[in-house]
Amino acid sequence: MAAFIQKLFRTRKATPVKHPNQTTRKPSAKQETPPAPAQDSKEVLVNEQESQLAGEPEQAVLARLAIEGATAGIRLQAARKLSDESCLQQVQKQSRGRDKNVYQTVKQTLQTLREQQLAEQADQEKITDLVRQARELAVTEDTKLYQPRLESLLEQWKPREEKADTEQTRQFLEAVYHCRERLSELEREQKEAEWHREQARQRTETLTLLEQTLADLKNHNPATLPSTSALDALQKTQENRWLEATRDTSVSKAEQKQYEQHMQALRNYLAATRRLEQARESIANLLQNEASGDEARQLLSDIDWPKGFTLPDALASLQAQAQHHKSERQTLADESAAQNREQQKALARAVKNTLAELEAALEAKQYKESKQRLKAAQQQFQQLDSRHRKDFQARLQLLNGQFRELSDWQGFATEPKQIALCEQMEYLAEQPMEPEAKAERIKELQTEWRELGGSSDRALWKRFKSASDQAYEPCREYFQAKSGLKQANLETREVICGQLASFLDNIDWASVDWKNAERIHQTARQEWKAAWPVDFRQNRPLQKRFDSLLKQLEAPLNDERMKNEALKQAIVDRAEALIDHQPLDEAMEQAKALQAEWQAVGITRHREDRKLWKAFRKACDAIFARRDSERANRQQEQEQAEQEARARRARKMQATIRQWQALISERLTATSPLETPAHWPELVASAGEQPTRDLLIRLEILTGTASPEADQPRRMEIQVQRLAEGLGSEESTNPLEAAEQLVASWCLQDPDRDVTEQDAERLNRALDTLLPAS
């Protein structure tokens, strides 16, 4: 930013820099005054000085010639060859008021030299800053927009790469390498997270679909049944979908349980539906014959329609019939009781197994496993009736007491954990890590130590404290260095404030380049943000000054932006007015002119500009969409006309072939000449007389229809003959005319010649292939 402001105003005087490859020669304090030369001696002097210029004179010689040259041309030529700053300053001083051309030349050279020095200094400062930013990016915990930040650094580095020294290049590339490694890791993590999110979405959609399907089935019309094939396909697809959505990812127990419940309900309903379809005939017979309740109840039990779902009409009727028999209801009650007894027995076996697992876990001192098994056993125990509980109550109480002992024992296990913390801290002290991450890990271990309640063992505490101090030592050096960085950043921020203040003091708002002013505003904010971290307290007054300077700069910028936004809004209004403008060509030309006007408008607020651009683009799109719509309408009308023409030709062709087939059928029974198209006799005459068999084969060849096995040899002969005569190409270009000629020959042949129904079928079958597809 400093170089940019300097370039705008050029008010500061650059410190003279001595050229490293030049040796400044001070002119002699006393100059011998030669005697007044004659004309020929002046020419000699001119020739001598021109010879000196033609060679490679030193900067001091050039300075002397630029001041004391015999001619104005020699002085100007010498001045143009000067590059040493001290010599340029000497010539500028002595030529002031004496030689205007030399003075202006060295003045311009000095100004160019100073600008180059400022540019080189700015490049070096920027290179140093880019190296710092790259190294900070490699270790930062802020990964937001990580890739764009890295790409921005690379883009800024590329034009300055040749100006960086070897060490700067090494540091920058090393930091970029670490950034790219970290970026790859972030991308892997992001892909994995996206994959897990996609799996979660698939699971949610599966559960939603199953839940919705079951709800629909529960409210299904009892007069009809859903398609079993559709339900079966749904079940299989959702099972596969769930397997893929749970592969290599964590699924909560509640989610898995919900899926299993929904899927089991769907399986039960599908199985019951299939059983109902298989038993429809039996149900009809039972209802028709008013069978006993035992048979109806047995069939209901076999079908086992799931609870909660609407009972189909057939089953409802069967159930009503079964309920007329009191003995059957009692039987059902007895069966329910028997079923309950079986459930209790099964539950008792489950409790027995769980207690065995709990006992094994307690013996192995597995606290977590024991806790889970005890909870499961207690839940199962609560589901038992009083008679079965007696068998397990004492044993469950005993194992519960053993678990409490194991839990108490856990409280005395802190010493091994503290030893483990010491070992972890000692290991951490030996590991090379990024200082901030290492300091964070040290805090975590110290927190774990405190959560254990400390230690009464003094030696153990000293061991942990010593390891902590050793691990933190490189972190302390890092934070000390970071403190120095904070001070440097404060100094940088002071410079930024000074540059901003100087810019505001010298700017002429009446003739300012608004884009450059906006760029200075942005650059100041970026450089201020880049000069971080800083000490909060020391930065407070600087921050207030910076904010105040920014406000002074933002106020006129905002006024200019608002003015330009009003101009763009006017362009938008004019564009929207052109949407329905006629003629269309004139609207499009004006829209193009408005686009050019848009580009010429100056700075605006980014968000407002996006809104205005969106509205402007929408209006322009609507204008040009009218052109596209008209083109599409014309094309559609043309395609529709072509399609209608094709349809008319197809209908005409179909009618023609049907007419031929009707004449073929009439030829079988005709006793008098057929009423055929007027041009058929001419077609027959041009074709000549052909055997009936050849006519059939030629039509089958023409239409690609198979000939009977007995006619295959003759078909081959005709094909060879056609190739030899060159007839194939003519028929392929107009097969319909060729087919008409063959049909006409068959229909108008000698009435005394025998024709068979089989011949007619062969002809009609071949003609069917020429019919257009419907």
N, C-alpha and C positions, 0 to 999 in steps of 0.2 A: 504493500500500500504506500510505503514511503517513496519508493521509486516512481510510482504512478502519480502521486501528488507532485513530486519534484518535476515530473515531466510536464505536468499541466502548467505550473507557475514558473518554475526555474528561478526562484527568488533567493535560494540559498547559494552560498559560495562554497564550492567543493575545495577541500584541502589539497593543495598541490601534492601530487604523487610523483616521486622521482622514478623514471623508467629504469627497470633493473638492469638492462643491458647497455645502458648508455653512461658514459663518463662525462660529467659536466665540466666543461673547461671555462674558467672565468676569463673573460677578456682582459687584456692587459690594461692596467690602470692608466697607462700613458700610451698614446698612439702617436707614432712618429708621423709628422706632417710632411708628406713628400713635396718636393718642389712642384710647381705648376708644370704639368707635362705638356709636351707639344702634341700636335694632332696625331702624329704617328705613334707616340708613346701611349696615347689613349686607346688607339686601336689595338696595340699590343696588350694593354691591360684588359680590354674587352675579350680578346681572344684567349688570354690566360684564364680569365674567370669562367668563360664558356667551357674551356677544357676541363676546369675543375668540376663544373656542374655535370659534364658528360660522364665523368667517372663516378665513383662512390665516395664522395667527401664525407667527413665526419660531421656530426650535428653542429659542433662549434664553428666549423668552416662555413656551413650553410647559414648559420646565424649571422656570421660576419658579412657574407655576401648579400643576405637579405637586407642588411642595414647599409652597407657601404658599396653595394654593387655599382658598376660603372653606368649601367643602363637600368631603366625601369623594368625591362623584360627580365634581366638577370636577377634583379631583386625579387620580382614576383615568382620567378621559377624556383629560386632558392627557398622562398617562403613556403611554397607548395610542397617542397620535399621535407620540410621540418616535421619531426614527430616527437622530439624530446620536450617534456613539459617545461623544464626550466629555460631552455633555449627559446621556446615559443613565448614565454612570459617576458624574457629579455627583449626579444624583437618587438613584441607588442608595445612594450613601454617606450622604446626608443623610436618606433615608427609613428607613434601617435602625433598627429598634426604635421608630419613630414611626408609620409607616403601612404595615402589613403588605401590603395589597392593592397599593399603589403599588410597594413594594419587589419583590414577586413578579413584577409585570408588567414592570418595567424589567429585572429579572434575566433573565426569559425572553426578552425582546427582545434583550438583549445576547448571550445564548447563541445565539439564532437568527442574529444578525448575524455572530458569530464563525464559526459553522458555514458560513454562506454564503461568508465570506472564505476559509475553508479549502478549500471546494469549488471556488471560483473559482481559487485558487492551484493546486489539484490539477489542474484542467482545463487551466490554462496550461502546467503542467509536462508533462502528458500530450500536449498539442498539440505542444510543442517536441520531445518524444520521438518522436511519430509522424512529424513532418517529418524528423527525423534518420534514423529507420528507413527511411522511403520513399527518401530520397536514397542511403542505403547499399545498399538493395535494387536501386536502379537501376544500380549499378556493381559489385555483388558478383559474384564468380566462382562462388559456391555457388548453383547453380540447382536444387538439390533442393527439391521441393515449392514451386516458385516461385509458381504460381498461388494455392494456398491461403494462402501468406504475404501476397500482394498483396491477396487478398480479405479477409483478417483485418485488414489495415491500413485498408482502405476501410470495413469495418464499424465499426471503432473510431473512425474519423474522422467518420462521418456524424452522430452525436449531438453532436459538438463543433464542427462546421463553422461554426455561427453565432457561436461564441465566439472564433474565430480572427480575427486582423487580416488586412489585405489582403496583406501581405508573406508571412505564414505560409501563407495560402491559395494564393498564387502558387507558392511553393516546393514545397508539397505536390503541387499539381496538375501542376506541371512534372515532378516526380519520377515521379508516377504515369503521366504520358504516356510517359516513357522506359521505365518498367517494362512498359507494355503493348506498346510497340514490341518490346522484348526478348522478351516473352512470345509475341508473334506469330512472331518469328524462331525461338524454341525450338519452337513448335508445328509450324512448317514443317520444321524439322530432324527433329523426331520423326516426322512423317508420312513424310518422305523415307526415314528410317531404317527405319520399319516396312515401307514399300513394298519397300525392298531386302531386308529380312529375309524378307518374303513371297515375293519372287522366289527367294531362296536356298532357301527351304523347297520351293517348287515344283520347282526344279532337283533338289534332293536326292530328292524323291519320284519325279521322272521317272527319275533314274538307278537308284533302288532298284527301281522297277517294271520297268525294262528288264532290270536284272541278274537279278531274280527270274524274269522271263519266259524269259530265255535259259537260266537254270539248269533251269527246268521242261522247256524244249524239249530240252535235252541229255539229260534222263532220261526223255523221253517214251516211251510204249509203242511198240515198233517195229512192232507189228501194226496200229496205226491211225495216222492223221495228224490233226493239229489243224485246226480250221476256218480256212481261208484268209481268209474274210470277217472273222472275229474278229481275226486277226492284222493284216489290212489296216486295220481300224478302229483297233486299238491303235497301229499305226505312225503313222497320220495324226494321231490325237489327241495323241500324245506329241510329234510334230514341232511342232504348233501350240503346245502347252504350253511347249515349250522356247524357241520363238521369243518368246513373251510373257514368259517368265521371264528372258530375256537382253537384253530391249529396254532401252536407256538405262541399263545398269548394267555394272559390271566383272565379268568372268568369268575365273577363272584358266585358264591354258593346260591344266593337268592336268585340270580339270573338263570343259573343252570337248573335250579329246582323249578322255576317258572316254566322254562322250556320243556322239561320232562313232563310236568303236569299237563301242559297244553297238548304236547305231542301224544301222550298216553290217552288223553280224552279223545283226540282225533282218531287214534288207532281203534279205540273201543267203539266209537260211533261207526267207523268204516266197517269193522268186523260185524257189528250188529246189523248194519244195513245189508251186507252180503248174506247173512243168515236169514234175514227177513225175506230177501228176494228168492232164496232157495226154498223157503217154507210157504210161499204164497198159495200154492195149490193145497197144501195141508190146512192152512188157515181157512181157505174157502170151504173146504169139505167140512171142517169142524163147525163153522158158522152155519152152513146149510143144513147139517144133520143134527144141530143142537146137541153136540157130544157132551159128555160128562165134564164136570169141572176139573177132574184129575187130568184128562187129556189136554184141556186148554191150559191148565197151570204148567204142565210139563213142557208144552210148546213155548209158553212165555219164558220159562226158565232156560230153555235151550237157546232161544234168541237172545235173552239177557240184554234187553234194551237199556242203554246207560241212563242213569238218573240225571235230571236237569234238562234233558232234551225233550222236545214236544213228541208225545207218543203218536205214531201214525194211526190213521183211522182203523186200519185192519187190526192192529194190536189193541187199540182201545175197545173195539167190539169184542175181541177175544177175552180181554180182561174183564169186561162187563159180564160176559157169560160165565167166567170162572167165579165171579163174586156171588153168583146165585146159590152157590153150594157152601153151606156153613162148614161142613166137614173139611172142605178144601181149604177154607181160611184157617182152620185150626192146624191143618197140616203145614200150611205156609208158616204159621207161627212156630210150630215145632222145628221146622227146617231153619228158621231164623235163629232160634235158640241154639240149634246144633252148630250153625255157622259161627255164632258168637263164641261157643266153647272152643271151636277150632282156632279162632283168632287168638283167644287167651293162651292156648297151648303154644301157638307159634310165637306170641309175644314173650311167653315164659322162656322159650328156648333162646330168643334173642337176648333177654336179660342175662341168662346164664353165660352166653358167649361173651357179652360185653364185660361182665364181672371177671371172667377169666383173663381177658385182655388187660383190664385194669390191674389185676393182681400181678401180671407179668411186667407191666410198665412200672409199678411201684417197686418191684424187686430190682429192676434195672436202674432205679433212681432217675427215671425220665419224668421230670416235673411237668412239662408241657403236655406230653402224651397222656400222663396220668390224669391231668385236669380235664382234658377232652373226654377221656373214657368215663370218668366219674360223672360228668355232666350228662353224657348219653345214657348211662345206667340209671341215673335219677329220673330222667325224662321217661324212659321205658317203664321204670318201676311205678310211676304215677298212673300209667295206663292200665296196670293190672287190677283185677278185682281183689276184694279182701281175701278170698281164699288162696289165691296164688301169691299174694304179697307175703304171707306168712313164711313161705319157703325161702325167701331171699332177704327178709328184713334184717336178720342178725348178721349175715355175711356182709351186706351193704354197709351197716353201721361200723363193722370191724375195718373194712377197707377205707371207709371215710376217715376213721381215726388214723390209719397209716398214712393217708394223704396229708392230714394236718401235720404229722410228724415230719414228712418230707418237706412240707412248706416251711416249717420252723427251721429245718436244717438249711434251707436255702438262705436264711438270714445270716448264717455263720460263714457264708462263702465269699465274703467281701475281700479277704486277704488275697486269695488267688487272683481275683479280678484286679486288685491294686498292683500285684506283681506284673500282671499282663499289661497294665497301663504303663508301668515303668519300662517294660520291654518295648512297647510301641513307641514311647517317647525317645528311648535310646536309638531305636531304629530310625526314627524320623530325623534325629540329629545328624545321622550319617548320610542322609539322602539329599542330593542336589535338586532343589525345587524352586519354583517361582516364589519370591519372598512373601508376597501377600497371601498366596495359597498356603504356604507353610505356616505363616502366623495364624491363619484361620484354623488350621488343623491343631496347632498347639493349644488354642483356646478351647477347642472341642474336647481334647484330652483332659485339660484342666477342669472343664465343667463336669466331665464324667467322674473325675477324682472327687470333686466336691459333692456330687450327688451320692457317692458312696459313704459320705459322712466323715471323710478324713481318715487318718490312721493313728493309732496309739503307738505304733512302731516308729520311733524316731529315725532309725536307720533307713527304713523304707521310704519315709518322707524325704529325707536328704537325697536319697537316690533319685526320686522323681523330680525334686527341685533342681538337682544338678543337671539331669538330662534336659529339663525344660530350658535352663539357662543356655546350655550348649546349643540346643536346637534354635534358639531365638537369636543367637549372636549374628549370623549373616542377615537376619531380618532387621536387626538394629542398624547395621551398616547401610542397608537399603533405605530405611526410613530416614536416616540422617542425610543420605544423598538426595532423597526426595525433598527434604527440607531445603537444601540448596537450590533444587529445581524450583521450588515455590518462590524463593527470593528472586531468581532469574525471571520467572514469569511475571512477578510484580513489576520488575524493571521494564519488561516488555510492554506491559499494560500502560505504564507511565508514558512510554514513547508513543504508543497508539493514541493516547489522549492528547499529547502534544501535537501530533500530526493532524489529528482531527480539528483541534483548535486553530491551527495555522491555516488549514483548508477553509474553515468557516470565516476566518478573518479576511481572507483574500478573494473569496469567490464573488463574482458578479452575477447575481441571479437573473439579471435581465438578458444575459447572453450565454448562460451556462449550457453545457452539453449535458442534458438530463440523463442520458444513458450512462455517461461517465460518472455523474454524481451518484446515481443509483448503485453503480458498481463499487464506488468508494464506500458507500453505506454498507453494502453486503460484505465487502472485503474487511472492513473494520470489525463487523460482528464476527466473521469467521476467525480472524486473527485473535480477537479478544477471547473467543471460546477456546481456540487452540492453546492459548497461554494459560494452561491449567495443569496441575493443581496450584492453588495459591493459599496463603494464610488468610483465613476468613476475616479476622479483625483488621489486619493491615490492608486488605483489599476493600474494606467497606467504604472509605472516602473515595478511593479510585473508582469504585463501581458507581457511586453517586455522580461523580464528574462525567464518567463515560455515558451514563444514562441521560444526563442533561445535554451533553453534546449531540447524542443521537437524536434527541427530541428536536433540537435546533435544526438538524439536517432533515429529519423526517417531515417536519411541518411543510416546507415548500414542496418536498417530493410528493406528499399526499395531495396537496392542492393541484399539482400538475397531473397526478394520476386521476383525480376526480374529473378534471377538465377533459382528459383524454377518454375517460370512461363515458362521459356524456357524448363525445363525438362518435364512439363506437355504438352507443345505444341508438343514436340517430341513424347510423348505417344499418343496424338491425331492423329498425322500424321501416326504413326504405326497402330493405330486402323482403320483409314480410308483406309489404304492400304489393310486391311484384309476383307473389305466389299465384294470384288469379289474373294477372295482367295479360292482356291480349294486344298484339299478337305474341305468340310464344317466343319467336326468334328475338324480338325486341327485349322481352323480359330476360332472356339468357344473356344478351349482350350487356344490359345494364347490371346484371348480377356479377358478371366478370369485372366490370368497372368498379363495382363496390368492393370486390375482393382486393383490387389494387389499392383502393382508398384505405381499406383496413390495414394493409401492410405498412402504410405510411404513417399511421397514428403512433404516437410516442408511448411512454411508459404507462403502465396501469398496475393495479393490484392483481396479484396472481389469481386469487380465488374469483374476483369479480370478472377478470378477463376470461376465465374458463367458462363462467356462466354466459357471458355475452357471446363468446365464440360458439358455444353449444347452440344458442338460439340462432346465431347467424348461419351456422352450418346447417341447422335444421331447415331454415328458410331456403337456403340455396339448394339443398337436397330436394326440397319439395318442388322447386322450380324445374330442376333438371329431371326430376321423377316424372313430371308431366310429359317431357319429351320421350322418356323411356316407355311410359304408359301408352302413348300414341303409337310408338313403334310396335309395342307388344300387341296392341289392338289390331293394327294393320296385318301383322304377321299371323295373328290368330284367325282373322277373317280369311286370309289367303289359305291357311292350312285347312280351315273349315270348308272352303270352296273346293279345294283339291280332294278332300275326303269325300265330299258329296259326289264329286265326279267319279271317283273310284267306285263308290257304292252303286252309282247308276250303271257303270260299266259292268260291275260284278252281277247286278240283277239282270242286265241284258244278256250277259254271257250264260248265266244260269238258265234263263228262259230259253235261250237258243239250244243249249245242250238237252234240256228237258224235251224240247220239240223234236230233236233228233231221236232221242230215246223213244218217244211216242211213235215216230215213223218206223223205227226198227220193230217195235211190237206189232204195228199194223201190217208190216211186210209179211209176218208169219201167216196171217189169215186172209190177206188181201186176194181178191179174185179179179180185181180190176186195177188199172194203174193208180198209183198213189198221187195225192195232191202234195207235191213237194215244192220247195222254193224254185222260182223261175230260172235261177242261174245254175241249178244243179246239173241239168243235161250238159251244159257247157263244161262244167268241172269234170264230169264223167268222160266226156269226149277227149279232154286234154290228158286225162290219166291213162286212157286206154283200158282195154278189157284185162281184168286180173282174176285169177281163181279166188273163190270164196275163202279158201284157207289162207291165201296170201294176204287178203284184205284184213282178216282177223289178226294175223301175226304182225302186220305192219302197224296196225293201230295199237297193239300191245307194246311193240317196240317204241312207238312214238310217245306213249303215256307212261312207260316204265312199268307196265303190268306184266306179271309172270304169265308165260304160255304153258300149256299142258306139256307133260314130259314127251309125248309122242311128237310134238311139233318143234322140239328143241333143235334137231338137226336142220330143219328147214329155216328156222329163225336165224341160225348162224349163217346159213347161205345168204339170206336176204340182207343181213347186216354187212357181210363182206361185200356183197354187190352194191349196197348203198354207199359204202366207203369208196369203192372203186369209181362209182359214178359221181361222187361228190354231192350226194343228195342230203346228207346229214345236216350240213350247215344251213341249208334253206329251210328245212323243217324245224330246226331248233329256233330259228328266228321268229317263225310264225306257226307254232304247233296247232293252233286252233283251225287255221285254214287247211293245213294238211289233214287234220282229223275230219273236217267237213268233207273233203274230197273222198276220203275212204268210206265214210258213212253214206255219202251220196252214191258211190259206186255199188255199195252193198244193197241199198234200197232200190236202185233203178236197174239192177242187173236183170238178165233174162228171166221173165216170170216162170219159165219152165224149169229153171234151175232150182234144185231143192235147197231150201233153207231150213235150219232146225232151231228149235228153242234154245239148245245149248249154244249155238252160234250167237243168237240174240243176247243171251246172258253174258257171253264173253265181251261182246261189243259194249253193252251197257256198263259192265264192270270197269272196262277200260275208260269209258267216258266219265264215270264217277270221279276218277282221279283229276279230271280237268275242272270239276266244279269248284268255285271259290269257297274258301273257308268261311263258315257263318260266324 
